[in-house]
């Protein structure tokens, strides 16, 4: 699964009062964090509408879409954008952590605790 983290520097989560400059995109399998990439908004086209999510044109590489992510981690998001993402099946995880890695670990820990166990 892919998780997107709002970031302006590729290390920390952006302030809820700042404009989003990019996303840290992480590949996660079970509780293991795999490939992590920072993608700047300058390299992407942002459209959060009923027709398309944020699409990333990463310097000639394959397109990336927030639709490919199961979760967006943020320190704050307005209700309208949160509602649009939820309708697309994308979970929004709000955190008080500043460091992206700490927020990702907190999200994974909460998901592991709250995920039902099947026998």
C-alpha positions as CSV (number, residue, x, y, z in Angstrom):
1,X,0.0,0.0,0.0
2,X,1.1,3.6,-0.6
3,X,0.8,6.4,2.0
4,X,1.2,10.1,1.1
5,X,2.5,12.5,3.7
6,X,2.0,16.3,3.2
7,X,5.5,17.9,3.3
8,X,7.3,21.1,2.3
9,X,10.8,19.7,2.8
10,X,10.7,16.0,2.4
11,X,11.4,15.4,6.1
12,X,8.8,17.1,8.2
13,X,5.0,17.3,7.9
14,X,3.9,20.7,6.7
15,X,2.1,23.1,9.1
16,X,-1.6,23.1,8.7
17,X,-1.4,26.9,8.0
18,X,1.1,26.5,5.1
19,X,0.4,25.6,1.5
20,X,1.4,22.1,0.5
21,X,4.6,22.1,-1.5
22,X,4.8,18.3,-2.0
23,X,4.3,14.8,-0.7
24,X,6.4,12.1,0.8
25,X,5.1,8.9,-0.8
26,X,5.9,5.7,1.1
27,X,5.4,2.1,0.0
28,X,4.4,0.0,3.0
29,X,4.0,-3.8,3.3
30,X,2.4,-5.0,6.6
31,X,4.4,-2.9,9.0
32,X,7.6,-2.6,6.9
33,X,8.4,0.8,5.3
34,X,9.8,0.3,1.8
35,X,10.6,2.8,-0.9
36,X,10.2,6.5,0.2
37,X,10.1,9.3,-2.3
38,X,9.6,13.1,-2.0
39,X,7.6,14.6,-4.9
40,X,7.4,18.4,-5.1
41,X,4.2,20.1,-6.3
42,X,6.2,21.8,-9.0
43,X,6.5,18.4,-10.6
44,X,2.8,17.6,-10.2
45,X,-0.6,18.8,-11.2
46,X,-3.0,19.1,-8.3
47,X,-6.7,18.6,-8.9
48,X,-8.9,17.4,-6.1
49,X,-12.2,17.2,-7.8
50,X,-14.8,14.5,-8.4
51,X,-13.0,13.5,-11.6
52,X,-9.3,13.4,-10.5
53,X,-7.1,13.3,-7.5
54,X,-3.6,14.8,-7.3
55,X,-1.7,13.5,-10.3
56,X,2.0,13.6,-10.2
57,X,4.0,13.9,-13.4
58,X,7.4,13.0,-11.9
59,X,9.9,14.4,-14.5
60,X,8.9,12.0,-17.3
61,X,8.4,9.0,-15.1
62,X,5.1,7.2,-14.7
63,X,2.2,9.2,-13.3
64,X,1.3,8.9,-9.7
65,X,-2.1,9.6,-8.3
66,X,-3.3,10.0,-4.7
67,X,-5.9,7.4,-5.7
68,X,-3.0,5.0,-5.6
69,X,-2.7,5.8,-1.8
70,X,-4.8,4.3,0.9
71,X,-4.0,7.2,3.3
72,X,-2.9,10.8,3.4
73,X,-1.1,11.8,6.6
74,X,-1.4,15.5,7.5
75,X,-1.3,17.9,10.5
76,X,-4.5,19.5,9.4
77,X,-6.9,19.5,6.4
78,X,-10.1,21.5,5.7
79,X,-13.4,19.5,5.8
80,X,-14.0,19.9,2.1
81,X,-10.8,18.3,1.0
82,X,-11.0,15.7,3.7
83,X,-14.5,14.8,2.5
84,X,-13.5,14.6,-1.1
85,X,-10.6,12.2,-0.2
86,X,-12.9,10.1,2.0
87,X,-15.4,9.7,-0.9
88,X,-12.6,8.4,-3.1
89,X,-11.8,5.8,-0.4
90,X,-8.6,7.6,0.8
91,X,-8.2,7.7,4.6
92,X,-7.0,10.9,6.2
93,X,-4.8,10.5,9.3
94,X,-4.4,13.7,11.3
95,X,-1.3,13.8,13.6
96,X,0.5,16.2,15.9
97,X,3.9,14.7,15.0
98,X,6.2,17.0,13.1
99,X,8.6,14.4,11.8
100,X,7.2,12.4,8.9
101,X,8.8,9.1,10.0
102,X,7.3,9.5,13.5
103,X,3.9,10.2,12.0
104,X,4.1,7.2,9.7
105,X,5.1,4.9,12.6
106,X,2.2,6.2,14.7
107,X,-0.2,5.6,11.8
108,X,1.1,2.0,11.3
109,X,0.9,1.3,15.0
110,X,-2.7,2.5,15.3
111,X,-3.6,0.6,12.2
112,X,-2.1,-2.6,13.6
113,X,-3.8,-2.1,16.9
114,X,-7.2,-1.4,15.4
115,X,-7.2,-3.9,12.5
116,X,-9.4,-6.9,13.2
117,X,-7.7,-10.2,13.6
118,X,-9.1,-13.2,11.7
119,X,-8.6,-16.7,12.9
